[in-house]
Amino acid sequence: MAVWKCTACGHEKEGRCKPRKCPQCEAKDTFVKVESSKEEK
């Protein structure tokens, strides 16, 4: 799992895939990968 951060509002979300829309500020395509969890192979 990766941690994704919205470049518009700073909201962080954990998930396998890049979110299409921020649940907090509703911005589209603003997520960047911040860090990955230790479980990734």
C-alpha positions as a Markdown table, in Angstrom:
| # | Residue | x | y | z |
|---|---|---|---|---|
| 1 | Met | 0.0 | 0.0 | 0.0 |
| 2 | Ala | 1.1 | 3.5 | -0.7 |
| 3 | Val | 0.4 | 6.9 | 0.9 |
| 4 | Trp | -1.0 | 9.5 | -1.5 |
| 5 | Lys | -1.1 | 13.2 | -0.7 |
| 6 | Cys | -3.3 | 15.8 | -2.4 |
| 7 | Thr | -1.1 | 18.7 | -3.7 |
| 8 | Ala | -4.1 | 21.1 | -3.4 |
| 9 | Cys | -5.1 | 20.7 | 0.2 |
| 10 | Gly | -2.6 | 18.3 | 1.8 |
| 11 | His | -5.0 | 15.5 | 2.5 |
| 12 | Glu | -3.4 | 12.1 | 2.8 |
| 13 | Lys | -5.0 | 8.8 | 1.8 |
| 14 | Glu | -3.6 | 5.3 | 1.9 |
| 15 | Gly | -4.3 | 2.9 | -0.9 |
| 16 | Arg | -3.0 | 0.7 | -3.7 |
| 17 | Cys | -4.1 | 3.0 | -6.6 |
| 18 | Lys | -3.8 | 6.7 | -7.1 |
| 19 | Pro | -7.1 | 8.3 | -6.1 |
| 20 | Arg | -8.9 | 10.1 | -9.0 |
| 21 | Lys | -10.5 | 12.8 | -6.8 |
| 22 | Cys | -9.7 | 14.1 | -3.3 |
| 23 | Pro | -12.5 | 13.4 | -0.8 |
| 24 | Gln | -11.7 | 16.5 | 1.1 |
| 25 | Cys | -11.3 | 19.3 | -1.4 |
| 26 | Glu | -12.8 | 17.6 | -4.5 |
| 27 | Ala | -9.7 | 18.4 | -6.7 |
| 28 | Lys | -9.1 | 16.0 | -9.5 |
| 29 | Asp | -5.7 | 14.4 | -10.4 |
| 30 | Thr | -3.8 | 16.1 | -7.6 |
| 31 | Phe | -2.5 | 13.1 | -5.7 |
| 32 | Val | 1.3 | 12.3 | -5.5 |
| 33 | Lys | 2.9 | 9.3 | -3.9 |
| 34 | Val | 4.5 | 10.2 | -0.6 |
| 35 | Glu | 5.8 | 6.9 | 0.8 |
| 36 | Ser | 5.2 | 3.2 | 0.5 |
| 37 | Ser | 4.6 | 0.8 | 3.4 |
| 38 | Lys | 7.2 | -1.7 | 4.5 |
| 39 | Glu | 5.1 | -4.6 | 3.3 |
| 40 | Glu | 5.7 | -4.0 | -0.4 |
| 41 | Lys | 7.9 | -6.5 | -2.1 |
